[in-house]
Amino acid sequence: MDRTVLVTGAARQLSGRFVRQVRRHPAVSRVIAVDTRAPGYPLGEAEFVRADIRQPSIVSALAAHAVDTVVHLDLGPAPGPTGGRAAAKERNVLGTLQLLGACQKLPTLRRLVIGSSTQVYGHPGRGPAVLDEDAPPTAAGGGGFAQDVAEIEEYVRGFARRRPEVAVTVLRFAHLLGAGVDSPFAAYFRLPVLPTVLGYDPRLQFLHEHDALEVLGRAVAGPGDGAEEGEQGAALGPGTYNVAGEGVLLLSQAARRLGRPTVPVARPVTPWLGSALRAAGVRGVSAEQFASLAHGRVVRTARLRAALGGPLEYTTAAAFAEFAAAHGGPLSPEAVTRALDRVEEVVRRG
């Protein structure tokens, strides 16, 4: 069966690697990689189409290539130090709405895969200790990327009701981590000094990039596309899945394994400090990031394990260990002092 797969956000790291991987699937004959900017790395045999999912032109892009599978990975928090939140909101929510509208008009569409996030559950301080897919999203109204994904998933559910013949799979990814991953938490853990929230030691879950790509591939394959039932790597059917490595790490454990000192910050100050540090060009710290550093978030992955026939290859600890091996180790006192001086300067200016 010749399949044509369109992947959004091709200039993003995970999307670009998935584009190269999915082209090797025996059932996939064409891969269309879409983004507003050309990727900074080769896409293999995939065809790149410069298009903006926020514009009506995405309709013609889908129709022109008779796409039967859409993988939407163009979602993420604000990319820049200043003025990024409004642009991210427009790309995430309005872009997804426009894409779903285009998919609605596409008669050839048979499968839709959405790369969502466990941030849809928000940052529940008094909620369940472990969240499963049936837990109601609590992020709506909380602002930031968490609210974006909550709204997006609501629109996706509406699409699924209108097009019941389309297999819709929503993958709620935990924080991506690995030796070469560029993600908000990877940027945070690369800091020479880790700001933490005073009095909190959150439980964290991580997802290795290799496992994220593997799950995406199984979602695109779908049941009946060559995966044997009951095996690790069996195809994923439609539905919503939490995708995270087994186990948890406390932030204090992660800091020790990295060899990084921590600087506790009073919680009432964290929204201002996060915004100020981001405006000063310090990657890895933002007001939204501090929210994750208070209560953390742990999800149950039983539904994914049952579908795949077993757990993912990398546990949370193993994904972090690979990252720590590449980026950890004690820093010189001079590097630590420079980092503390930078924070002090931002606070003094504020």
C-alpha positions in Angstrom: 0.0 0.0 0.0 1.5 3.3 -1.1 1.1 5.9 1.6 1.7 9.7 1.4 2.6 11.2 4.8 2.7 14.9 5.5 4.7 16.1 8.5 4.4 19.7 9.9 7.1 21.6 11.6 9.8 20.0 9.5 12.4 22.6 10.6 12.1 21.4 14.2 14.6 18.8 15.5 12.2 16.0 16.3 10.1 16.5 13.2 13.1 16.5 10.9 14.4 13.2 12.3 11.0 11.7 12.0 10.7 12.7 8.4 13.9 10.9 7.6 12.8 7.8 9.6 9.2 7.4 8.3 10.4 7.5 4.7 12.0 4.1 5.3 8.7 2.5 6.3 7.8 -0.1 3.6 4.2 1.1 3.3 5.2 4.8 2.8 6.0 5.9 -0.7 6.1 9.7 -0.2 6.8 12.1 2.6 5.9 15.8 2.4 7.8 17.9 4.9 6.1 21.3 5.6 7.4 24.4 7.4 7.7 28.1 6.9 11.5 27.9 6.8 13.8 25.4 5.2 15.3 22.8 7.7 19.0 23.3 8.5 19.7 19.6 7.8 19.0 17.1 5.0 15.6 15.5 4.8 16.7 12.5 2.8 14.2 11.5 0.1 11.4 13.6 1.6 9.9 16.5 -0.4 10.1 19.9 1.3 7.1 22.3 0.8 7.4 25.8 2.2 4.0 26.5 3.6 2.4 28.1 6.6 -0.2 26.0 8.4 -1.9 29.2 9.6 -2.7 30.2 6.0 -5.4 28.8 3.7 -2.7 27.7 1.3 -2.2 24.6 3.4 -5.5 23.2 1.9 -3.9 23.2 -1.6 -0.7 21.6 -0.3 -2.6 18.7 1.2 -4.8 18.2 -1.9 -2.0 18.6 -4.4 -0.2 15.6 -2.9 -3.2 13.5 -2.2 -2.1 13.1 1.4 -3.6 10.2 3.4 -1.7 10.7 6.7 -1.0 13.9 8.5 1.5 14.1 11.4 1.2 17.4 13.2 4.4 18.2 15.1 4.6 21.9 14.8 3.7 22.6 18.4 5.9 24.1 21.1 6.4 26.9 23.7 7.5 30.4 22.8 10.8 30.1 20.8 12.3 33.5 21.4 13.4 35.6 24.4 11.0 38.4 23.8 7.6 38.7 22.2 7.5 35.0 21.6 4.4 34.0 23.5 1.9 35.7 21.2 3.6 34.2 18.1 3.7 30.7 19.7 0.0 30.9 20.6 -0.9 31.8 17.0 1.2 29.0 15.6 0.0 26.4 18.1 -3.7 27.1 18.3 -4.6 29.0 15.2 -2.2 27.0 13.1 -3.8 23.7 14.3 -7.3 25.1 13.7 -6.3 26.0 10.1 -4.7 22.6 9.6 -7.7 20.7 10.9 -10.0 22.8 8.7 -7.8 21.8 5.7 -7.9 18.1 6.8 -11.7 18.4 7.1 -11.8 19.1 3.3 -9.4 16.3 2.4 -11.2 13.3 1.1 -8.1 11.1 0.9 -7.2 11.5 4.6 -7.2 8.3 6.6 -5.0 9.0 9.6 -4.1 12.0 11.7 -1.4 11.9 14.4 -1.0 14.8 16.9 2.2 15.3 18.9 0.7 16.7 22.1 2.2 17.0 25.5 1.7 15.8 29.1 1.5 19.5 29.9 -2.1 19.3 29.0 -2.6 18.1 32.6 -1.3 21.5 33.9 0.7 21.7 37.1 -1.7 20.2 39.7 -0.5 20.8 43.2 -3.3 18.9 44.8 -4.3 16.6 41.9 -3.7 12.9 41.6 -0.2 11.7 42.2 -0.2 9.8 38.8 -2.4 11.0 35.9 -3.8 8.7 33.2 -5.4 9.6 29.9 -8.9 9.8 31.4 -7.9 12.5 33.8 -9.5 15.8 32.7 -7.1 18.4 31.3 -6.6 21.0 34.0 -4.4 23.4 31.9 -7.2 25.4 30.3 -7.2 28.9 31.7 -3.7 28.5 33.1 -2.0 30.2 30.3 1.1 29.3 28.3 1.9 26.2 26.3 -0.1 24.1 28.7 -3.3 26.0 27.8 -2.4 25.8 24.1 -2.3 22.0 24.1 -5.6 21.8 26.1 -7.3 23.9 23.5 -5.7 22.0 20.6 -6.9 18.6 22.0 -10.4 19.9 22.3 -10.4 21.0 18.6 -8.9 17.6 17.7 -11.8 15.8 19.5 -14.2 17.9 17.5 -12.5 16.9 14.3 -12.7 13.2 15.2 -16.5 13.5 15.7 -16.9 15.2 12.3 -14.6 12.7 10.5 -15.2 9.4 12.3 -13.7 7.4 9.3 -10.3 9.1 10.1 -8.1 7.3 12.6 -7.0 10.0 15.1 -4.1 9.4 17.5 -3.0 11.9 20.1 0.4 11.3 21.7 1.0 13.2 24.9 4.8 13.4 25.1 6.6 13.9 28.4 9.7 16.2 28.4 12.1 15.2 25.7 15.7 14.5 26.7 18.7 12.8 25.3 22.3 13.5 24.4 21.5 15.7 21.4 18.0 16.9 22.2 17.1 20.6 22.0 14.2 21.0 24.4 13.2 23.4 27.2 14.3 21.0 29.9 17.6 20.2 28.0 18.3 23.9 28.0 17.5 24.1 31.7 19.8 21.3 32.6 22.6 22.8 30.5 22.7 25.9 32.8 25.8 26.1 35.0 23.5 26.8 38.0 20.0 25.5 38.3 17.3 27.8 39.7 14.8 25.9 41.8 11.6 26.8 43.6 12.2 27.1 47.4 10.6 24.3 49.3 9.8 22.2 46.3 11.4 19.1 44.9 9.3 18.0 41.9 9.0 14.5 40.4 10.0 14.6 36.8 9.4 12.2 33.9 11.5 12.2 30.7 11.1 10.7 27.2 14.1 9.7 25.1 14.0 11.0 21.6 14.5 7.5 20.2 11.3 6.3 21.9 9.4 9.4 20.7 10.4 8.6 17.1 9.5 4.9 17.6 6.0 5.7 19.0 5.4 8.2 16.2 6.3 5.6 13.6 3.9 3.0 15.2 1.1 5.6 15.2 1.7 6.3 11.5 1.8 2.6 10.7 -1.4 1.8 12.4 -2.9 -1.6 12.9 -2.6 -3.9 9.9 0.5 -2.2 8.4 3.0 -4.9 8.9 3.5 -4.9 12.7 3.0 -8.2 14.5 0.4 -8.3 17.3 1.8 -8.7 20.8 5.4 -7.6 19.9 7.3 -4.7 21.3 6.8 -2.2 18.5 3.2 -3.3 17.6 1.3 -0.6 15.7 -0.8 2.0 17.6 -4.4 2.3 16.9 -6.5 5.5 17.3 -6.9 7.1 20.7 -5.0 9.1 23.3 -1.7 7.9 24.8 0.6 9.2 27.5 4.2 8.7 26.2 6.9 8.8 28.9 9.8 6.7 30.2 9.1 4.4 33.1 9.9 5.8 36.6 10.6 9.3 37.9 13.5 11.4 39.1 13.4 14.1 41.7 14.9 17.4 40.6 17.4 17.2 43.5 18.5 13.8 42.2 18.9 15.1 38.7 21.0 18.1 39.9 23.3 15.7 41.8 23.8 13.4 38.9 24.6 16.4 36.7 27.0 17.9 39.2 25.1 21.2 39.1 24.6 23.5 42.1 21.1 24.8 42.7 19.8 28.2 43.7 16.4 28.2 45.5 14.1 31.0 44.6 11.0 32.0 46.6 7.9 31.0 44.6 6.2 34.4 44.5 9.3 35.8 42.7 9.6 33.0 40.1 7.1 34.4 37.5 8.9 37.7 37.4 12.4 36.2 37.6 11.6 33.7 34.8 10.4 36.4 32.5 13.3 38.6 33.3 15.9 35.9 32.7 14.2 34.9 29.4 14.2 38.6 28.3 17.9 38.7 29.2 18.5 35.8 26.8 19.0 33.0 29.3 17.6 29.9 27.7 16.1 27.2 29.8 14.4 29.4 32.4 11.0 31.1 32.0 7.9 31.8 34.1 6.3 28.7 32.6 9.3 26.5 33.3 9.3 27.5 36.9 5.7 26.2 37.1 7.1 22.7 36.1 9.8 23.1 38.8 7.2 23.4 41.6 4.9 20.4 41.5 6.2 18.4 38.6 4.0 15.9 36.7 3.8 12.1 36.6 1.7 10.2 34.1 0.6 6.6 33.8 1.6 4.8 30.6 -0.4 1.5 31.0 -2.4 2.2 27.8 0.8 2.7 25.7 2.5 -0.4 27.2 -0.6 -2.5 26.4 -0.7 -1.3 22.8 3.0 -1.8 22.3 3.3 -5.1 24.2 5.8 -3.7 26.7 7.5 -0.6 28.0 9.6 1.9 26.0 13.3 1.2 25.6 14.5 4.1 27.8 13.3 4.7 31.3 13.2 8.2 32.7 16.5 7.5 34.5 18.2 6.1 31.4 17.2 9.0 29.3 18.6 11.4 31.9 21.7 9.3 32.3 22.5 9.7 28.5 22.0 13.4 28.8 24.2 13.7 31.9 26.9 11.7 30.3 27.0 14.2 27.4 26.5 17.4 29.4 27.1 16.8 33.1 30.1 17.0 35.3 31.4 19.5 37.8 32.0 23.1 36.5 34.8 25.4 37.4 34.2 27.8 40.3 34.6 30.6 37.8 31.7 29.3 35.6 29.5 29.1 38.6 30.4 32.6 39.8 29.7 34.0 36.3 26.3 32.4 36.3 25.4 33.7 39.7 26.5 37.1 38.8 24.3 37.0 35.7 21.2 36.2 37.9 22.2 38.9 40.4 22.5 41.4 37.6 19.0 40.6 36.3 17.5 40.9 39.8 19.3 44.2 40.4 17.9 45.7 37.1 14.4 44.5 38.0 
